[in-house]
Amino acid sequence: MEHARHVFRVLLVLLLVIVVVIVGRSFLVPKSFGMYGNYRYDNVPEQMAARPPLHGGARSCADCHDERSAVLAKGSHARVSCEVCHGPLGRHVKDGDVVAKMAIDRSPRLCGNCHRKIDGRPPKFPQVVFEKHVEGGLGPKGCLDCHDAHSPKL
């Protein structure tokens, strides 16, 4: 009987700890935590207000650059968004006004992100082994010395 009292005390202490954790958690964890995932849902509008979107998509570029968009729509890069190569629209236009010149990445690394030879890519996808493709080295414009980025076939 003596041992049963010790076991009873341990179970009572364990039950008390569990109750304290559950009650304490209800006070410490925000109400919106876990509503739509393992995060505080109230934080979503807070972050949206703190970080306005920079990307606008290819359609927003076409509003001002319709002639380039028409060339792009006919080329093999028609499904590639302008912002993949040029960067986010929000760095170029804010509230409808041009605030900075649009950056153009002319490095072969940019083209290599999609076109360097990788065995897992589909065989019909244009892939380049840069060491063999450009024997004399690249010029100042990189891949753009020979290719138009909006319609890259020679």
N, CA, C and O atoms as a DFTB+ gen file, in Angstrom:
616 C
 N C O
     1  1       0.810      -1.190       0.000
     2  2       0.000       0.000       0.000
     3  2       0.859       1.261       0.000
     4  3       0.476       2.293      -0.553
     5  1       2.005       1.158       0.620
     6  2       2.933       2.289       0.680
     7  2       3.364       2.709      -0.723
     8  3       3.432       3.902      -1.017
     9  1       3.656       1.739      -1.590
    10  2       4.095       2.043      -2.960
    11  2       2.961       2.634      -3.792
    12  3       3.212       3.451      -4.677
    13  1       1.757       2.248      -3.531
    14  2       0.628       2.759      -4.284
    15  2       0.454       4.257      -4.045
    16  3       0.052       4.982      -4.954
    17  1       0.748       4.723      -2.851
    18  2       0.647       6.156      -2.567
    19  2       1.678       6.942      -3.365
    20  3       1.389       8.041      -3.838
    21  1       2.887       6.385      -3.522
    22  2       3.928       7.047      -4.311
    23  2       3.530       7.124      -5.786
    24  3       3.723       8.147      -6.443
    25  1       2.980       6.040      -6.284
    26  2       2.528       6.015      -7.676
    27  2       1.383       7.019      -7.850
    28  3       1.335       7.737      -8.849
    29  1       0.499       7.070      -6.917
    30  2      -0.620       8.013      -6.977
    31  2      -0.096       9.453      -6.987
    32  3      -0.594      10.276      -7.755
    33  1       0.887       9.770      -6.159
    34  2       1.456      11.114      -6.115
    35  2       2.122      11.476      -7.457
    36  3       1.962      12.594      -7.948
    37  1       2.855      10.542      -8.033
    38  2       3.520      10.790      -9.326
    39  2       2.466      11.044     -10.397
    40  3       2.608      11.964     -11.202
    41  1       1.407      10.233     -10.412
    42  2       0.349      10.437     -11.404
    43  2      -0.352      11.771     -11.191
    44  3      -0.705      12.449     -12.156
    45  1      -0.557      12.152      -9.935
    46  2      -1.182      13.433      -9.632
    47  2      -0.301      14.599     -10.101
    48  3      -0.809      15.563     -10.673
    49  1       1.002      14.517      -9.865
    50  2       1.928      15.556     -10.323
    51  2       1.949      15.599     -11.842
    52  3       1.942      16.687     -12.418
    53  1       1.973      14.458     -12.503
    54  2       1.967      14.386     -13.965
    55  2       0.683      14.994     -14.530
    56  3       0.729      15.740     -15.509
    57  1      -0.448      14.683     -13.926
    58  2      -1.718      15.252     -14.359
    59  2      -1.717      16.772     -14.177
    60  3      -2.209      17.501     -15.038
    61  1      -1.169      17.245     -13.069
    62  2      -1.079      18.676     -12.811
    63  2      -0.197      19.363     -13.867
    64  3      -0.545      20.439     -14.355
    65  1       0.914      18.761     -14.214
    66  2       1.808      19.325     -15.244
    67  2       1.089      19.391     -16.586
    68  3       1.194      20.394     -17.293
    69  1       0.369      18.350     -16.941
    70  2      -0.365      18.333     -18.214
    71  2      -1.422      19.431     -18.232
    72  3      -1.566      20.122     -19.240
    73  1      -2.152      19.606     -17.157
    74  2      -3.171      20.655     -17.087
    75  2      -2.525      22.036     -17.196
    76  3      -3.049      22.900     -17.899
    77  1      -1.404      22.261     -16.518
    78  2      -0.708      23.550     -16.570
    79  2      -0.217      23.827     -17.993
    80  3      -0.332      24.958     -18.467
    81  1       0.322      22.830     -18.680
    82  2       0.802      23.007     -20.054
    83  2      -0.361      23.349     -20.989
    84  3      -0.236      24.251     -21.817
    85  1      -1.474      22.653     -20.870
    86  2      -2.623      22.906     -21.747
    87  2      -3.200      24.299     -21.494
    88  3      -3.495      25.032     -22.438
    89  1      -3.359      24.655     -20.247
    90  2      -3.908      25.977     -19.926
    91  2      -2.907      27.069     -20.327
    92  3      -3.301      28.079     -20.910
    93  1      -1.649      26.881     -20.027
    94  2      -0.625      27.863     -20.392
    95  2      -0.519      28.035     -21.898
    96  3      -0.351      29.154     -22.384
    97  1      -0.614      26.951     -22.636
    98  2      -0.548      27.011     -24.100
    99  2      -1.722      27.802     -24.659
   100  3      -1.553      28.544     -25.627
   101  1      -2.889      27.663     -24.081
   102  2      -4.049      28.401     -24.575
   103  2      -3.871      29.910     -24.388
   104  3      -4.425      30.698     -25.155
   105  1      -3.096      30.319     -23.367
   106  2      -2.833      31.740     -23.168
   107  2      -1.679      32.241     -24.037
   108  3      -1.674      33.406     -24.435
   109  1      -0.715      31.395     -24.333
   110  2       0.498      31.828     -25.028
   111  2       0.412      31.709     -26.553
   112  3       1.039      32.502     -27.256
   113  1      -0.327      30.765     -27.071
   114  2      -0.408      30.555     -28.510
   115  2      -1.541      31.404     -29.072
   116  3      -2.664      31.325     -28.576
   117  1      -1.273      32.220     -30.103
   118  2      -2.325      33.070     -30.679
   119  2      -3.479      32.248     -31.241
   120  3      -3.306      31.097     -31.642
   121  1      -4.655      32.860     -31.261
   122  2      -5.862      32.153     -31.722
   123  2      -5.758      31.721     -33.184
   124  3      -6.286      30.673     -33.554
   125  1      -5.084      32.513     -34.015
   126  2      -5.032      32.190     -35.438
   127  2      -3.934      31.188     -35.786
   128  3      -3.816      30.788     -36.944
   129  1      -3.134      30.778     -34.814
   130  2      -2.087      29.807     -35.109
   131  2      -2.709      28.458     -35.454
   132  3      -3.517      27.923     -34.696
   133  1      -2.326      27.921     -36.598
   134  2      -2.799      26.600     -37.008
   135  2      -4.103      26.612     -37.775
   136  3      -4.605      25.545     -38.128
   137  1      -4.678      27.787     -38.052
   138  2      -5.943      27.820     -38.796
   139  2      -5.776      27.246     -40.198
   140  3      -6.605      26.462     -40.658
   141  1      -4.689      27.645     -40.879
   142  2      -4.466      27.225     -42.261
   143  2      -3.090      26.614     -42.461
   144  3      -2.622      26.519     -43.596
   145  1      -2.450      26.211     -41.418
   146  2      -1.119      25.642     -41.506
   147  2      -0.370      25.899     -40.218
   148  3      -0.943      26.385     -39.242
   149  1       0.887      25.580     -40.214
   150  2       1.693      25.691     -39.004
   151  2       2.309      27.088     -38.900
   152  3       3.530      27.227     -38.830
   153  1       1.470      28.109     -38.889
   154  2       1.906      29.482     -38.748
   155  2       0.760      30.320     -38.192
   156  3      -0.380      29.859     -38.125
   157  1       1.070      31.561     -37.791
   158  2       0.064      32.483     -37.271
   159  2      -0.589      33.181     -38.451
   160  3       0.055      33.984     -39.127
   161  1      -1.840      32.895     -38.707
   162  2      -2.543      33.423     -39.881
   163  2      -2.670      34.934     -39.846
   164  3      -2.683      35.563     -40.904
   165  1      -2.765      35.540     -38.672
   166  2      -2.846      36.998     -38.558
   167  2      -1.592      37.675     -39.121
   168  3      -1.628      38.863     -39.443
   169  1      -0.498      36.945     -39.241
   170  2       0.745      37.509     -39.746
   171  2       0.707      37.732     -41.254
   172  3       1.486      38.541     -41.760
   173  1      -0.152      37.060     -41.979
   174  2      -0.197      37.178     -43.433
   175  2      -0.521      38.604     -43.871
   176  3       0.240      39.164     -44.661
   177  1      -1.623      39.233     -43.397
   178  2      -1.863      40.622     -43.809
   179  2      -0.795      41.588     -43.301
   180  3      -0.497      42.586     -43.956
   181  1      -0.229      41.298     -42.153
   182  2       0.845      42.153     -41.644
   183  2       2.036      42.141     -42.589
   184  3       2.607      43.191     -42.887
   185  1       2.415      40.950     -43.065
   186  2       3.546      40.841     -43.976
   187  2       3.220      41.429     -45.346
   188  3       4.093      42.004     -45.995
   189  1       1.967      41.290     -45.791
   190  2       1.579      41.871     -47.076
   191  2       1.663      43.393     -47.018
   192  3       2.045      44.022     -48.004
   193  1       1.321      43.986     -45.902
   194  2       1.402      45.438     -45.765
   195  2       2.854      45.896     -45.669
   196  3       3.207      46.961     -46.176
   197  1       3.690      45.097     -45.026
   198  2       5.087      45.467     -44.850
   199  2       5.907      45.265     -46.120
   200  3       6.898      45.963     -46.330
   201  1       5.507      44.319     -46.970
   202  2       6.260      44.005     -48.178
   203  2       5.346      44.044     -49.390
   204  3       4.779      43.017     -49.762
   205  1       5.190      45.197     -50.011
   206  2       4.330      45.251     -51.206
   207  2       4.926      44.387     -52.315
   208  3       6.147      44.265     -52.412
   209  1       4.083      43.790     -53.150
   210  2       4.596      42.893     -54.189
   211  2       5.452      43.644     -55.205
   212  3       5.144      44.775     -55.583
   213  1       6.520      43.001     -55.635
   214  2       7.405      43.577     -56.631
   215  2       7.101      43.059     -58.030
   216  3       7.319      43.762     -59.017
   217  1       6.601      41.841     -58.115
   218  2       6.393      41.211     -59.422
   219  2       5.029      41.586     -59.983
   220  3       4.036      41.631     -59.257
   221  1       4.992      41.853     -61.278
   222  2       3.745      42.237     -61.917
   223  2       3.299      41.268     -62.998
   224  3       2.127      41.255     -63.373
   225  1       4.210      40.464     -63.498
   226  2       3.867      39.518     -64.549
   227  2       4.054      40.119     -65.936
   228  3       4.170      41.335     -66.085
   229  1       4.083      39.264     -66.938
   230  2       4.355      39.676     -68.316
   231  2       3.277      40.611     -68.860
   232  3       3.580      41.475     -69.682
   233  1       2.046      40.460     -68.428
   234  2       0.971      41.332     -68.932
   235  2       1.203      42.782     -68.524
   236  3       0.911      43.697     -69.294
   237  1       1.716      42.995     -67.339
   238  2       1.973      44.366     -66.921
   239  2       3.117      44.974     -67.718
   240  3       3.141      46.189     -67.920
   241  1       4.058      44.169     -68.174
   242  2       5.132      44.679     -69.039
   243  2       4.572      45.041     -70.411
   244  3       5.007      46.014     -71.027
   245  1       3.606      44.256     -70.887
   246  2       3.027      44.478     -72.208
   247  2       2.254      45.785     -72.278
   248  3       2.046      46.306     -73.374
   249  1       1.822      46.329     -71.155
   250  2       1.101      47.604     -71.166
   251  2       1.943      48.717     -71.794
   252  3       1.416      49.566     -72.514
   253  1       3.240      48.711     -71.522
   254  2       4.120      49.754     -72.058
   255  2       4.988      49.260     -73.214
   256  3       5.399      50.045     -74.068
   257  1       5.260      47.974     -73.238
   258  2       6.199      47.418     -74.221
   259  2       5.483      46.430     -75.135
   260  3       5.880      45.270     -75.240
   261  1       4.427      46.898     -75.794
   262  2       3.623      45.988     -76.607
   263  2       4.381      45.452     -77.810
   264  3       4.132      44.322     -78.229
   265  1       5.311      46.235     -78.388
   266  2       6.063      45.747     -79.549
   267  2       7.014      44.617     -79.146
   268  3       7.157      43.641     -79.882
   269  1       7.660      44.738     -77.992
   270  2       8.557      43.660     -77.517
   271  2       7.738      42.441     -77.111
   272  3       8.169      41.307     -77.319
   273  1       6.576      42.666     -76.540
   274  2       5.715      41.559     -76.135
   275  2       5.231      40.775     -77.342
   276  3       5.091      39.554     -77.268
   277  1       4.972      41.464     -78.463
   278  2       4.544      40.776     -79.682
   279  2       5.669      39.892     -80.216
   280  3       5.424      38.769     -80.658
   281  1       6.899      40.396     -80.176
   282  2       8.057      39.588     -80.607
   283  2       8.218      38.394     -79.679
   284  3       8.451      37.274     -80.134
   285  1       8.094      38.631     -78.381
   286  2       8.236      37.547     -77.407
   287  2       7.156      36.491     -77.584
   288  3       7.427      35.297     -77.452
   289  1       5.940      36.918     -77.880
   290  2       4.824      35.969     -78.026
   291  2       5.029      35.030     -79.204
   292  3       4.500      33.918     -79.200
   293  1       5.787      35.450     -80.213
   294  2       6.048      34.601     -81.380
   295  2       7.293      33.750     -81.209
   296  3       7.483      32.789     -81.954
   297  1       8.138      34.075     -80.256
   298  2       9.411      33.376     -80.082
   299  2       9.290      32.138     -79.209
   300  3       8.215      31.792     -78.720
   301  1      10.427      31.486     -79.031
   302  2      10.431      30.254     -78.242
   303  2      10.424      30.522     -76.741
   304  3      10.272      29.588     -75.953
   305  1      10.584      31.771     -76.332
   306  2      10.519      32.122     -74.920
   307  2       9.166      32.708     -74.542
   308  3       9.064      33.444     -73.561
   309  1       8.130      32.392     -75.308
   310  2       6.805      32.978     -75.096
   311  2       6.247      32.678     -73.705
   312  3       5.511      33.492     -73.148
   313  1       6.584      31.537     -73.146
   314  2       6.038      31.170     -71.832
   315  2       6.927      31.598     -70.672
   316  3       6.611      31.318     -69.516
   317  1       8.028      32.269     -70.965
   318  2       8.934      32.736     -69.916
   319  2       8.552      34.168     -69.556
   320  3       8.475      35.032     -70.429
   321  1       8.314      34.417     -68.280
   322  2       7.942      35.761     -67.833
   323  2       9.110      36.723     -68.009
   324  3      10.269      36.334     -67.865
   325  1       8.805      37.960     -68.317
   326  2       9.831      38.996     -68.498
   327  2      10.717      39.110     -67.251
   328  3      11.921      39.349     -67.351
   329  1      10.107      38.936     -66.087
   330  2      10.812      39.145     -64.833
   331  2      11.847      38.068     -64.528
   332  3      12.667      38.241     -63.626
   333  1      11.824      36.979     -65.252
   334  2      12.845      35.943     -65.059
   335  2      14.208      36.502     -65.443
   336  3      15.195      36.269     -64.745
   337  1      14.266      37.230     -66.538
   338  2      15.539      37.779     -67.024
   339  2      15.773      39.220     -66.573
   340  3      16.910      39.606     -66.304
   341  1      14.719      40.006     -66.490
   342  2      14.874      41.430     -66.223
   343  2      14.730      41.801     -64.752
   344  3      15.073      42.921     -64.373
   345  1      14.248      40.923     -63.936
   346  2      14.062      41.246     -62.527
   347  2      12.643      41.741     -62.269
   348  3      11.858      41.880     -63.207
   349  1      12.306      42.006     -61.014
   350  2      10.942      42.382     -60.654
   351  2      10.523      43.731     -61.240
   352  3      11.313      44.672     -61.307
   353  1       9.281      43.795     -61.655
   354  2       8.713      45.018     -62.223
   355  2       8.739      46.161     -61.215
   356  3       8.914      47.316     -61.602
   357  1       8.571      45.861     -59.938
   358  2       8.517      46.884     -58.896
   359  2       9.794      47.685     -58.759
   360  3       9.776      48.760     -58.159
   361  1      10.900      47.200     -59.293
   362  2      12.141      47.975     -59.259
   363  2      12.210      48.938     -60.445
   364  3      13.036      49.851     -60.457
   365  1      11.354      48.737     -61.430
   366  2      11.354      49.544     -62.653
   367  2      10.209      50.563     -62.631
   368  3      10.404      51.713     -63.024
   369  1       9.027      50.157     -62.180
   370  2       7.843      51.009     -62.197
   371  2       7.194      50.993     -60.818
   372  3       6.997      49.937     -60.215
   373  1       6.867      52.190     -60.334
   374  2       6.109      52.317     -59.080
   375  2       4.979      53.306     -59.326
   376  3       5.213      54.420     -59.793
   377  1       3.777      52.904     -59.018
   378  2       2.576      53.740     -59.187
   379  2       2.441      54.276     -60.610
   380  3       2.005      55.411     -60.807
   381  1       2.809      53.471     -61.594
   382  2       2.664      53.846     -62.995
   383  2       3.773      54.717     -63.547
   384  3       3.739      55.063     -64.728
   385  1       4.748      55.082     -62.744
   386  2       5.863      55.918     -63.199
   387  2       7.153      55.110     -63.220
   388  3       7.410      54.308     -62.322
   389  1       7.954      55.325     -64.244
   390  2       9.257      54.658     -64.344
   391  2      10.186      55.285     -63.313
   392  3      10.404      56.496     -63.323
   393  1      10.731      54.465     -62.429
   394  2      11.613      54.972     -61.378
   395  2      13.061      54.571     -61.594
   396  3      13.964      55.172     -61.012
   397  1      13.294      53.562     -62.425
   398  2      14.660      53.118     -62.695
   399  2      14.677      52.372     -64.022
   400  3      13.663      51.835     -64.466
   401  1      15.837      52.354     -64.634
   402  2      15.997      51.602     -65.871
   403  2      15.938      50.113     -65.535
   404  3      16.448      49.678     -64.503
   405  1      15.313      49.344     -66.413
   406  2      15.169      47.911     -66.169
   407  2      16.515      47.218     -66.349
   408  3      17.208      47.418     -67.347
   409  1      16.861      46.418     -65.381
   410  2      18.132      45.697     -65.439
   411  2      18.065      44.588     -66.478
   412  3      17.024      43.958     -66.666
   413  1      19.180      44.359     -67.144
   414  2      19.280      43.253     -68.090
   415  2      20.500      42.438     -67.692
   416  3      21.624      42.940     -67.702
   417  1      20.276      41.204     -67.350
   418  2      21.378      40.317     -66.992
   419  2      21.907      39.687     -68.273
   420  3      21.226      38.867     -68.889
   421  1      23.111      40.064     -68.678
   422  2      23.694      39.557     -69.918
   423  2      24.652      38.401     -69.676
   424  3      25.335      37.957     -70.599
   425  1      24.707      37.922     -68.468
   426  2      25.673      36.868     -68.169
   427  2      25.202      35.520     -68.719
   428  3      24.003      35.242     -68.753
   429  1      26.150      34.688     -69.146
   430  2      25.767      33.350     -69.604
   431  2      25.198      32.495     -68.474
   432  3      24.541      31.484     -68.721
   433  1      25.451      32.902     -67.255
   434  2      24.899      32.167     -66.112
   435  2      23.376      32.209     -66.140
   436  3      22.725      31.212     -65.827
   437  1      22.792      33.367     -66.515
   438  2      21.341      33.486     -66.588
   439  2      20.781      32.505     -67.617
   440  3      19.837      31.769     -67.328
   441  1      21.357      32.497     -68.808
   442  2      20.890      31.569     -69.843
   443  2      21.150      30.122     -69.413
   444  3      20.365      29.220     -69.705
   445  1      22.263      29.926     -68.719
   446  2      22.621      28.589     -68.266
   447  2      21.678      28.014     -67.231
   448  3      21.604      26.796     -67.071
   449  1      20.949      28.878     -66.520
   450  2      19.972      28.374     -65.547
   451  2      18.989      27.424     -66.215
   452  3      18.581      26.429     -65.617
   453  1      18.611      27.726     -67.445
   454  2      17.648      26.879     -68.151
   455  2      18.287      26.028     -69.241
   456  3      17.783      24.949     -69.550
   457  1      19.381      26.490     -69.826
   458  2      19.873      25.839     -71.044
   459  2      21.184      25.087     -70.907
   460  3      21.649      24.520     -71.896
   461  1      21.804      25.051     -69.738
   462  2      23.021      24.239     -69.639
   463  2      22.629      22.769     -69.685
   464  3      21.531      22.395     -69.272
   465  1      23.523      21.955     -70.184
   466  2      23.250      20.537     -70.399
   467  2      23.112      19.825     -69.059
   468  3      24.036      19.806     -68.245
   469  1      21.936      19.240     -68.850
   470  2      21.659      18.418     -67.675
   471  2      20.965      17.168     -68.188
   472  3      19.997      17.259     -68.943
   473  1      21.444      16.023     -67.793
   474  2      20.925      14.757     -68.329
   475  2      19.451      14.543     -68.069
   476  3      18.795      13.854     -68.850
   477  1      18.904      15.100     -67.011
   478  2      17.505      14.862     -66.667
   479  2      16.508      15.685     -67.473
   480  3      15.302      15.453     -67.384
   481  1      16.992      16.638     -68.254
   482  2      16.079      17.464     -69.039
   483  2      15.594      16.697     -70.259
   484  3      16.277      15.789     -70.731
   485  1      14.421      17.052     -70.774
   486  2      13.912      16.370     -71.972
   487  2      14.878      16.555     -73.142
   488  3      15.452      17.632     -73.298
   489  1      15.064      15.535     -73.956
   490  2      16.046      15.627     -75.047
   491  2      15.715      16.704     -76.090
   492  3      16.625      17.228     -76.733
   493  1      14.444      17.041     -76.269
   494  2      14.076      18.057     -77.257
   495  2      14.263      19.483     -76.733
   496  3      14.207      20.437     -77.509
   497  1      14.485      19.633     -75.429
   498  2      14.683      20.959     -74.854
   499  2      16.066      21.459     -75.252
   500  3      17.039      20.717     -75.117
   501  1      16.186      22.705     -75.745
   502  2      17.498      23.203     -76.177
   503  2      18.476      23.305     -75.005
   504  3      18.273      24.071     -74.063
   505  1      19.540      22.509     -75.097
   506  2      20.557      22.479     -74.055
   507  2      21.911      22.776     -74.676
   508  3      22.171      22.429     -75.829
   509  1      22.766      23.421     -73.902
   510  2      24.053      23.855     -74.414
   511  2      25.149      23.415     -73.459
   512  3      25.028      23.580     -72.245
   513  1      26.211      22.859     -74.007
   514  2      27.445      22.640     -73.252
   515  2      28.289      23.876     -73.548
   516  3      28.890      23.972     -74.618
   517  1      28.339      24.811     -72.620
   518  2      28.935      26.115     -72.886
   519  2      30.398      26.022     -73.311
   520  3      30.851      26.816     -74.134
   521  1      31.132      25.074     -72.767
   522  2      32.548      24.950     -73.111
   523  2      32.720      24.617     -74.594
   524  3      33.683      25.069     -75.215
   525  1      31.810      23.838     -75.169
   526  2      31.899      23.463     -76.577
   527  2      31.170      24.458     -77.468
   528  3      31.541      24.636     -78.628
   529  1      30.146      25.102     -76.946
   530  2      29.313      26.000     -77.744
   531  2      30.057      27.270     -78.128
   532  3      29.923      27.758     -79.250
   533  1      30.830      27.797     -77.209
   534  2      31.544      29.051     -77.449
   535  2      33.029      28.778     -77.302
   536  3      33.588      28.884     -76.211
   537  1      33.666      28.423     -78.419
   538  2      35.088      28.061     -78.354
   539  2      35.982      29.273     -78.164
   540  3      36.965      29.198     -77.426
   541  1      35.664      30.392     -78.814
   542  2      36.516      31.573     -78.712
   543  2      36.206      32.436     -77.512
   544  3      36.827      33.484     -77.333
   545  1      35.277      32.031     -76.698
   546  2      34.878      32.827     -75.549
   547  2      33.699      33.716     -75.889
   548  3      33.365      33.906     -77.059
   549  1      33.089      34.243     -74.885
   550  2      31.923      35.097     -75.079
   551  2      32.345      36.554     -75.222
   552  3      33.336      36.987     -74.635
   553  1      31.588      37.291     -76.000
   554  2      31.832      38.719     -76.162
   555  2      31.265      39.493     -74.997
   556  3      30.864      38.902     -73.994
   557  1      31.223      40.815     -75.115
   558  2      30.768      41.648     -74.002
   559  2      29.296      41.463     -73.643
   560  3      28.903      41.719     -72.505
   561  1      28.490      41.027     -74.585
   562  2      27.072      40.830     -74.311
   563  2      26.741      39.395     -73.929
   564  3      25.571      39.075     -73.722
   565  1      27.725      38.533     -73.832
   566  2      27.467      37.136     -73.483
   567  2      26.700      36.420     -74.576
   568  3      27.068      36.508     -75.748
   569  1      25.664      35.729     -74.221
   570  2      24.852      34.977     -75.191
   571  2      24.170      35.905     -76.188
   572  3      23.856      35.501     -77.308
   573  1      23.940      37.157     -75.775
   574  2      23.232      38.112     -76.626
   575  2      24.081      38.586     -77.806
   576  3      23.568      39.296     -78.672
   577  1      25.367      38.215     -77.868
   578  2      26.184      38.521     -79.042
   579  2      25.604      37.847     -80.286
   580  3      25.631      38.413     -81.378
   581  1      25.081      36.636     -80.110
   582  2      24.573      35.862     -81.251
   583  2      23.064      35.646     -81.208
   584  3      22.443      35.436     -82.250
   585  1      22.474      35.693     -80.030
   586  2      21.058      35.348     -79.872
   587  2      20.247      36.550     -79.405
   588  3      20.705      37.335     -78.575
   589  1      19.029      36.687     -79.949
   590  2      18.060      37.650     -79.417
   591  2      17.318      36.923     -78.295
   592  3      16.711      35.875     -78.518
   593  1      17.372      37.483     -77.102
   594  2      16.790      36.774     -75.947
   595  2      15.294      36.554     -76.096
   596  3      14.762      35.592     -75.541
   597  1      14.599      37.417     -76.829
   598  2      13.158      37.269     -76.971
   599  2      12.796      36.224     -78.018
   600  3      11.690      35.685     -77.986
   601  1      13.691      35.929     -78.934
   602  2      13.505      34.889     -79.927
   603  2      14.882      34.332     -80.247
   604  3      15.481      34.721     -81.249
   605  1      15.400      33.425     -79.415
   606  2      16.837      33.123     -79.410
   607  2      17.389      32.276     -80.564
   608  3      18.594      32.026     -80.605
   609  1      16.556      31.834     -81.486
   610  2      17.134      31.053     -82.585
   611  2      18.013      31.948     -83.428
   612  3      17.745      33.141     -83.572
   613  1      19.065      31.371     -83.984
   614  2      19.995      32.174     -84.806
   615  2      19.347      32.621     -86.105
   616  3      19.982      33.301     -86.911
